[in-house]
């Protein structure tokens, strides 16, 4: 008994093109990943955040309504990744810092560091 001929629902050239596009996307995305830099986060914190938050142990004054960075990182369920996402779209009391994704990650990494 002869075997039935199967056909692919997607033409072969289209399948190869899709695979090539997916591979290219992975290469491009992989090039954009990097570890967060807490030292750079400290510089950003002193520039953008120190007028309201206590951002470092050597800081003497801050707004009483803004939590110190050390206490932010000690909250139950703290996640540097979630904080970085929050920093990309801050609440109304915060200035529009227009942080890049990497800067938000650096700042969140610094907050995690000072909370240890």
C-alpha positions as CSV (number, residue, x, y, z in Angstrom):
1,X,0.0,0.0,0.0
2,X,1.6,3.4,-1.0
3,X,2.0,6.0,1.7
4,X,-0.2,9.1,1.4
5,X,1.6,12.2,0.3
6,X,1.6,14.9,3.0
7,X,1.6,18.6,2.3
8,X,2.7,21.3,4.5
9,X,0.1,24.0,5.2
10,X,2.9,26.6,4.8
11,X,5.0,26.7,1.6
12,X,8.6,25.9,2.2
13,X,10.1,29.2,1.2
14,X,7.7,31.0,3.6
15,X,8.7,28.7,6.4
16,X,12.4,29.4,5.8
17,X,11.7,33.1,5.6
18,X,9.9,33.0,9.0
19,X,12.7,31.1,10.6
20,X,15.2,33.6,9.3
21,X,13.2,36.5,10.6
22,X,12.9,34.8,14.0
23,X,16.7,34.1,14.1
24,X,17.5,37.7,13.2
25,X,15.1,38.9,15.9
26,X,16.8,36.7,18.5
27,X,20.2,38.0,17.5
28,X,19.1,41.7,17.7
29,X,17.4,41.2,21.1
30,X,20.4,39.3,22.5
31,X,22.6,42.3,21.6
32,X,20.4,44.6,23.7
33,X,20.6,42.7,27.0
34,X,23.1,43.5,29.6
35,X,23.4,43.3,33.4
36,X,22.1,46.2,35.4
37,X,24.8,48.5,36.6
38,X,24.2,49.6,40.2
39,X,27.1,52.1,40.2
40,X,25.5,53.9,37.3
41,X,22.2,53.6,39.2
42,X,23.7,55.5,42.1
43,X,24.8,58.3,39.8
44,X,21.2,58.5,38.4
45,X,19.8,58.4,41.9
46,X,21.9,61.3,43.1
47,X,21.0,63.3,40.0
48,X,17.2,62.6,39.8
49,X,16.0,61.2,43.2
50,X,18.0,62.8,46.0
51,X,15.9,65.9,46.2
52,X,13.0,63.8,47.5
53,X,14.4,60.4,48.6
54,X,17.3,59.5,50.8
55,X,19.4,57.6,48.2
56,X,22.6,57.0,50.1
57,X,23.8,56.6,53.7
58,X,25.8,59.9,53.5
59,X,22.6,61.9,52.5
60,X,21.3,64.1,55.3
61,X,18.0,65.6,54.0
62,X,15.1,64.5,51.9
63,X,11.3,64.9,51.7
64,X,9.6,63.2,54.6
65,X,6.8,61.9,52.3
66,X,9.3,60.0,50.0
67,X,10.6,56.7,51.3
68,X,14.3,56.2,51.6
69,X,15.8,53.9,49.0
70,X,16.9,51.4,51.6
71,X,13.3,50.9,52.8
72,X,11.9,50.5,49.3
73,X,14.1,47.5,48.7
74,X,13.2,45.9,52.0
75,X,9.4,45.9,51.3
76,X,8.0,42.4,51.1
77,X,7.9,41.1,47.6
78,X,10.4,43.7,46.3
79,X,11.5,43.0,42.8
80,X,14.1,45.0,41.0
81,X,12.5,44.1,37.6
82,X,9.1,45.3,38.7
83,X,10.6,48.5,40.1
84,X,12.4,49.1,36.8
85,X,9.1,48.8,34.9
86,X,7.5,51.2,37.3
87,X,10.3,53.8,36.8
88,X,9.6,53.8,33.1
89,X,6.2,55.3,33.8
90,X,6.4,57.0,37.2
91,X,3.5,58.2,39.3
92,X,2.5,61.9,39.2
93,X,4.5,63.1,42.2
94,X,7.7,62.0,40.5
95,X,9.4,64.0,37.8
96,X,9.3,62.8,34.2
97,X,12.8,61.5,34.1
98,X,12.4,59.8,30.7
99,X,14.7,57.0,31.7
100,X,15.8,54.4,29.2
101,X,15.1,50.7,29.9
102,X,18.7,50.3,30.9
103,X,18.8,53.3,33.2
104,X,15.6,52.1,34.9
105,X,17.3,48.8,35.5
106,X,20.4,50.4,36.8
107,X,18.4,52.5,39.2
108,X,16.5,49.5,40.4
109,X,19.7,47.6,40.9
110,X,21.1,50.4,43.0
111,X,18.0,50.4,45.2
112,X,18.3,46.7,45.7
113,X,22.0,47.1,46.5
114,X,21.5,49.8,49.2
115,X,18.7,47.7,50.7
116,X,21.0,44.8,51.6
